[in-house]
């Protein structure tokens, strides 16, 4: 269950989903920073950390583009649903 989100957190979550739907891959921290018009990467990291605390996303450490939208994850095992993955052409 996702805890209540602030306006900026909701915008960040929407930006992640939008980027993934448009490109088929998750955004980098820098791409999110630009999309949200934030002044620094540390602001973006802080925002992602707060989204993790609120159980909206999960991230793999030390991996680029390793954001998982938990609304797309199986509630039992945590793996991403196959329907939420973009098929390669």
C-alpha positions in Angstrom: 0.0 0.0 0.0 1.3 3.4 -1.0 1.3 6.0 1.8 0.0 9.5 0.9 2.2 11.5 -1.4 3.0 15.2 -1.6 2.5 17.1 -4.8 6.1 16.9 -5.8 6.3 13.2 -4.9 3.2 12.6 -7.1 4.8 14.6 -10.0 8.0 12.5 -9.6 6.1 9.2 -9.7 4.1 10.5 -12.8 7.4 11.5 -14.5 8.9 8.1 -13.9 5.8 6.3 -15.3 5.6 8.7 -18.3 9.3 8.3 -19.2 9.0 4.5 -19.0 5.8 4.5 -21.2 7.5 6.8 -23.7 10.9 5.1 -23.9 10.5 1.6 -22.5 13.2 2.2 -19.9 13.3 3.9 -16.5 14.8 7.4 -16.3 18.2 8.1 -14.7 18.5 10.5 -11.8 19.7 13.2 -14.1 16.8 12.8 -16.5 14.4 13.0 -13.5 16.1 16.1 -12.2 15.6 17.8 -15.6 12.0 16.6 -15.9 11.1 18.0 -12.5 13.2 21.2 -12.9 15.1 20.4 -9.7 18.3 22.3 -9.0 20.5 19.3 -8.0 20.9 15.6 -8.1 20.9 15.4 -4.3 17.3 16.9 -4.4 16.3 14.1 -6.8 18.0 11.4 -4.6 16.2 12.8 -1.6 12.9 12.7 -3.4 13.5 9.1 -4.6 14.4 8.1 -1.0 11.2 9.5 0.3 9.2 7.6 -2.4 10.9 4.4 -1.2 9.9 5.2 2.4 6.3 5.7 1.3 6.4 2.4 -0.6 5.7 3.9 -4.0 9.0 2.7 -5.6 11.9 0.3 -5.0 15.4 0.8 -6.2 18.4 -1.5 -6.6 21.6 0.0 -5.3 24.5 0.7 -7.6 22.5 0.2 -10.7 21.5 2.7 -13.3 17.8 3.0 -14.2 17.0 0.6 -11.4 13.6 2.1 -10.3 10.7 -0.3 -9.8 7.2 1.2 -9.6 5.6 -0.8 -6.8 2.1 -0.3 -8.2 3.4 -2.4 -11.1 4.8 -5.1 -8.8 3.2 -8.3 -7.7 2.0 -7.9 -4.1 3.2 -11.4 -3.2 6.7 -11.6 -4.6 7.5 -8.0 -5.5 8.5 -8.9 -9.1 7.4 -6.6 -11.9 4.2 -7.8 -13.6 5.0 -9.0 -17.2 2.2 -6.7 -18.5 4.0 -3.6 -17.2 7.2 -4.4 -19.1 7.5 -3.0 -22.6 7.9 -5.6 -25.3 11.0 -5.2 -27.5 10.3 -4.8 -31.2 
